[in-house]
């Protein structure tokens, strides 16, 4: 998934999902916590890959994945292209109104807009881009 989209969460906790991402996410998708203070959004296909990887982990390590599954929500898009983000997930990521929906390869992320702008300005440097390209052997 790619792109950056700025939207607002309404009073009922609904977020408009950009049409380009809706096509990639499908009718139902999963939203859960992330390693950073944002939400991760997975299509059913990506979620299935994720859960298979967890299934392959030794049982004694699977407990570490508990928060990702305990807080995960299966979401659907309404006729207006919106989905409801559960309050516990909004609270985790500090999402109140303005958000950035960001494509991130096999998933999307939902960030508080101010936090995203801070992170993005730190990451969007020639040095960081060069380091990423080097990591990918370009």
C-alpha positions as CSV (number, residue, x, y, z in Angstrom):
1,X,0.0,0.0,0.0
2,X,1.2,3.5,-0.8
3,X,0.2,7.1,-0.4
4,X,-0.5,9.6,2.3
5,X,-4.1,10.8,3.0
6,X,-5.3,13.4,5.5
7,X,-8.8,12.9,6.9
8,X,-10.7,13.5,10.1
9,X,-12.4,11.2,12.5
10,X,-16.0,12.2,13.2
11,X,-17.8,12.4,16.6
12,X,-18.9,8.7,16.2
13,X,-15.3,7.5,15.6
14,X,-15.7,7.0,11.9
15,X,-12.9,7.5,9.5
16,X,-13.1,7.9,5.7
17,X,-10.9,5.3,4.1
18,X,-9.4,6.6,0.8
19,X,-10.8,4.8,-2.2
20,X,-7.3,3.7,-3.4
21,X,-6.7,1.9,-0.1
22,X,-10.3,0.5,0.0
23,X,-9.5,-1.4,-3.1
24,X,-6.4,-2.9,-1.5
25,X,-8.0,-3.5,1.9
26,X,-11.1,-5.2,0.6
27,X,-14.6,-5.4,2.2
28,X,-13.3,-6.4,5.7
29,X,-9.9,-5.7,7.2
30,X,-8.1,-5.7,10.6
31,X,-7.0,-2.7,12.6
32,X,-4.7,-3.2,15.6
33,X,-1.9,-1.6,17.7
34,X,1.5,-1.0,16.3
35,X,5.1,-0.8,17.6
36,X,4.8,2.9,17.4
37,X,1.9,5.1,18.7
38,X,-0.2,4.5,15.6
39,X,-2.6,1.9,14.3
40,X,-1.8,-0.8,11.7
41,X,-4.4,-1.8,9.1
42,X,-4.2,-5.1,7.4
43,X,-6.2,-6.6,4.5
44,X,-7.6,-10.0,5.1
45,X,-4.8,-11.5,3.0
46,X,-2.1,-9.7,4.9
47,X,-3.7,-10.5,8.3
48,X,-3.8,-14.2,7.3
49,X,0.0,-14.1,6.5
50,X,0.6,-12.4,9.8
51,X,-1.4,-15.0,11.8
52,X,0.3,-17.9,10.0
53,X,3.7,-16.4,11.0
54,X,2.5,-16.2,14.6
55,X,1.2,-19.8,14.4
56,X,4.7,-20.9,13.3
57,X,6.3,-19.3,16.4
58,X,7.1,-21.6,19.4
59,X,4.2,-21.5,21.8
60,X,6.3,-19.9,24.5
61,X,6.9,-16.9,22.2
62,X,3.4,-16.5,21.0
63,X,2.3,-14.8,24.2
64,X,4.2,-11.7,23.1
65,X,1.7,-11.3,20.3
66,X,-1.3,-11.2,22.7
67,X,-1.8,-7.4,22.6
68,X,-1.9,-7.4,18.8
69,X,-4.7,-9.9,18.8
70,X,-6.5,-8.8,21.9
71,X,-6.9,-5.3,20.6
72,X,-7.4,-6.2,16.9
73,X,-10.8,-5.2,15.4
74,X,-12.3,-6.6,12.3
75,X,-13.6,-3.5,10.4
76,X,-15.9,-3.0,7.4
77,X,-16.5,0.0,5.2
78,X,-20.0,1.6,5.1
79,X,-21.7,2.9,2.0
80,X,-20.0,6.3,2.4
81,X,-16.5,4.8,2.5
82,X,-16.1,5.1,6.3
83,X,-15.2,2.6,9.0
84,X,-15.6,2.9,12.8
85,X,-12.3,2.8,14.7
86,X,-13.0,1.4,18.2
87,X,-12.4,3.8,21.0
88,X,-9.7,1.6,22.7
89,X,-7.6,1.7,19.5
90,X,-8.2,5.5,19.0
91,X,-7.1,6.0,22.6
92,X,-3.9,3.9,22.1
93,X,-2.8,5.9,19.1
94,X,-4.0,9.3,20.5
95,X,-6.4,9.8,17.6
96,X,-8.9,12.5,18.2
97,X,-9.7,14.3,15.0
98,X,-7.2,14.9,12.2
99,X,-5.3,11.9,11.1
100,X,-2.9,10.7,8.4
101,X,-3.6,7.4,6.7
102,X,-0.2,6.2,5.3
103,X,0.5,3.3,3.0
104,X,3.3,1.1,4.4
105,X,4.0,-1.8,1.9
106,X,1.8,-4.7,3.1
107,X,-0.4,-2.6,5.4
108,X,-1.5,1.0,6.2
109,X,-0.9,3.1,9.3
110,X,-3.2,5.6,10.9
111,X,-1.4,8.4,12.8
112,X,-2.5,11.5,14.7
113,X,-1.7,14.1,12.1
114,X,0.6,16.2,14.3
115,X,2.6,13.1,15.3
116,X,2.8,12.0,11.7
117,X,4.1,15.4,10.6
118,X,6.8,15.2,13.3
119,X,7.9,11.6,12.4
120,X,7.7,12.3,8.7
121,X,9.9,15.4,8.9
122,X,12.5,13.4,10.9
123,X,12.5,10.5,8.4
124,X,12.2,12.5,5.2
125,X,15.9,13.4,4.9
126,X,18.4,12.6,2.2
127,X,20.5,10.7,4.7
128,X,17.6,8.5,5.8
129,X,16.6,7.8,2.2
130,X,20.2,7.0,1.3
131,X,20.4,4.6,4.3
132,X,17.2,2.9,3.3
133,X,18.4,2.5,-0.3
134,X,21.7,1.1,1.0
135,X,19.8,-1.4,3.2
136,X,17.9,-2.6,0.1
137,X,21.2,-2.9,-1.9
138,X,20.3,-0.1,-4.4
